Amino acid sequence: KTPLTSVIGYADMLRSKKMSEENRILAADYIFNEGRRLEALSLKLLDLLVVKNHDFEMKQISLKELFQNIEGIMRPVLISSNITLRTSTPDIQVQVEPDLIKTLILNLVDNAIKASLENGIISLTGKRISTERFVIIVEDNGKGIPEKELSRITEIFYTVDKSRAKGKGIGIGLSLCKEIVELHGGEMKFESQSGMGTSIYLDLRG
């Protein structure tokens, strides 16, 4: 769903706003690339979630370039929601499945946007902790998650904010994130306080 949000956002900018030729080409590139990624992603998610195939080809990518790409993909949603995304990572190389790791981070950033209030700030941070492992942290200063909900949020179809569930998906996002983290030999941890925000820590192999 998140790639479609980006595609719709950039398409709406193209049809409703005057843009320079450079920005029109940039918007069209995001639409094209996210459309192609969605096409490939559907088959990969079928393998991961239905067939339970974990034999994916890992590729070396730049974490800094990945963060920059995510910032660009989410720009229409960030602008319309009046939310700031701050990214920070050294220019390190990581060994991952590119489409799935991007989906993982986009899901978490999208959740953070939905949990944020106007003028909210989301931080996306990355760092290497050993030659074989790296950490990604997604933090927001939004609504937070009640303590009693934390142990259940990665269950499929479970949504914390029931009032937000209608028309906003069916609660498979974090369950999918958990599968992608496990594919990368990792662990996902949550820290949250109601009214203060949420931090999500991804400890990944690569």
C-alpha positions in Angstrom: 0.0 0.0 0.0 2.8 2.4 0.8 4.3 2.4 -2.8 0.8 3.3 -4.1 0.6 6.2 -1.6 3.7 7.6 -3.1 2.6 7.0 -6.7 -0.8 8.7 -6.0 0.9 11.6 -4.2 3.3 12.4 -7.0 0.6 11.9 -9.7 -1.6 14.4 -7.8 1.3 16.9 -7.7 1.8 16.5 -11.5 -1.9 17.1 -12.3 -2.6 19.9 -9.8 0.5 22.0 -9.4 2.7 24.0 -11.6 6.2 22.4 -11.5 9.5 23.1 -13.2 10.6 20.6 -15.9 13.2 19.2 -13.6 10.6 18.5 -10.8 8.2 17.1 -13.3 10.8 14.6 -14.5 11.7 13.8 -10.9 8.1 13.1 -10.0 7.6 11.0 -13.1 10.8 9.0 -12.1 9.4 8.3 -8.6 6.1 7.1 -10.2 7.9 4.9 -12.7 10.4 3.4 -10.2 7.8 2.8 -7.5 5.4 1.2 -10.0 8.2 -1.2 -11.2 9.1 -1.9 -7.5 5.5 -2.7 -6.7 5.4 -5.1 -9.7 8.5 -7.0 -8.4 7.5 -6.7 -4.7 4.2 -8.5 -5.2 6.0 -11.7 -6.3 8.6 -11.4 -3.5 5.8 -11.0 -0.8 4.0 -14.0 -2.3 7.3 -16.0 -1.9 7.9 -14.7 1.6 4.4 -14.8 3.2 2.6 -17.5 1.3 5.2 -19.9 -0.1 7.5 -19.3 2.9 10.5 -19.2 0.6 13.4 -17.5 2.2 16.0 -18.0 -0.5 16.3 -14.4 -1.7 19.4 -12.9 -3.3 21.1 -10.4 -1.0 22.8 -7.4 -2.7 25.2 -4.7 -1.4 23.6 -1.3 -1.3 24.4 2.1 0.2 22.4 2.8 3.3 22.7 6.5 2.8 21.3 6.3 -0.7 18.5 4.1 0.5 17.5 6.7 3.2 17.7 9.5 0.6 15.4 7.5 -1.8 12.9 6.8 1.1 12.9 10.5 1.9 12.0 11.3 -1.8 9.4 8.6 -2.0 7.6 9.8 1.1 7.9 13.5 0.2 4.2 14.0 -1.0 2.8 12.4 2.2 5.2 14.3 4.4 4.2 17.6 2.8 0.5 16.9 3.0 0.8 15.8 6.6 3.1 18.8 7.6 5.6 16.3 9.1 9.4 16.5 8.9 11.5 13.4 8.2 15.1 13.7 9.4 17.6 11.1 8.1 21.1 10.4 9.4 23.5 7.6 8.5 27.2 7.3 7.5 27.7 6.1 3.9 28.0 2.4 4.7 27.4 -0.6 2.5 24.9 -3.2 3.7 24.0 -6.7 2.3 20.2 -6.9 2.0 17.3 -7.8 -0.2 16.8 -4.2 -1.6 13.0 -4.3 -2.3 12.1 -5.9 1.0 14.4 -3.7 3.2 12.9 -0.6 1.5 9.4 -2.0 2.1 10.3 -2.6 5.8 11.5 1.0 6.3 8.7 2.6 4.3 6.1 0.7 6.4 7.7 1.9 9.6 8.0 5.5 8.4 4.4 5.4 7.1 3.2 4.1 10.5 5.1 6.9 12.2 3.5 9.5 10.0 0.0 8.2 10.9 0.9 8.3 14.6 2.3 11.9 14.4 0.5 15.1 15.1 0.8 18.2 12.8 4.4 19.6 12.8 5.6 16.2 14.0 9.2 15.1 13.6 10.3 11.6 12.5 13.9 10.5 12.7 15.4 7.7 10.6 18.9 6.7 11.8 21.3 4.0 10.7 24.7 2.9 11.9 27.0 -0.2 11.7 27.6 -2.0 15.1 29.9 -4.7 13.8 31.4 -6.0 10.5 28.3 -8.2 10.1 25.5 -6.2 11.7 23.9 -2.8 11.4 21.0 -0.9 13.2 18.2 1.2 11.8 16.1 3.3 14.2 12.8 4.9 13.4 11.6 7.4 16.0 8.5 9.7 16.2 7.1 12.2 18.7 3.5 11.2 18.1 0.7 9.4 20.0 2.7 6.5 21.3 1.5 3.0 21.9 -0.1 1.9 25.2 2.1 -0.6 27.1 -0.6 -3.3 27.0 -0.6 -3.2 23.2 3.2 -3.5 22.6 3.3 -7.3 22.9 0.6 -7.7 20.2 1.4 -5.1 17.5 3.3 -7.6 15.2 0.3 -10.0 15.1 -1.3 -10.1 11.7 -4.5 -8.0 11.4 -3.9 -6.4 14.8 -4.2 -2.6 14.8 -3.6 -0.4 17.9 -5.8 2.5 16.8 -9.1 0.9 15.9 -10.5 4.3 14.9 -7.9 4.6 12.3 -8.3 1.1 10.9 -11.3 1.7 8.7 -10.1 2.6 5.2 -6.5 2.6 6.2 -5.5 -1.0 5.7 -6.1 -4.2 7.6 -3.2 -4.4 10.0 -0.7 -6.6 8.2 2.1 -4.0 8.0 4.0 -4.8 11.2 3.5 -8.5 10.7 5.1 -8.1 7.3 7.9 -6.1 8.9 8.6 -8.9 11.3 8.9 -11.4 8.5 11.4 -9.2 6.6 13.5 -8.6 9.8 13.7 -12.3 10.4 14.7 -12.9 6.8 17.7 -10.6 7.5 18.6 -12.5 10.7 17.4 -9.6 12.8 15.3 -8.5 15.7 12.8 -5.7 16.0 12.3 -3.9 19.3 9.7 -1.3 20.3 9.9 1.4 23.0 6.9 3.7 23.4 5.0 6.0 25.8 1.5 7.2 25.3 1.6 10.9 24.2 5.4 10.9 23.9 6.1 8.9 20.8 7.6 5.6 19.7 11.1 4.3 18.8 11.6 1.1 16.7 15.0 -0.6 16.7 16.0 -2.9 13.9 19.1 -5.0 14.6 19.9 -6.6 11.2 22.6 -8.9 9.7 24.3 -7.5 6.6 
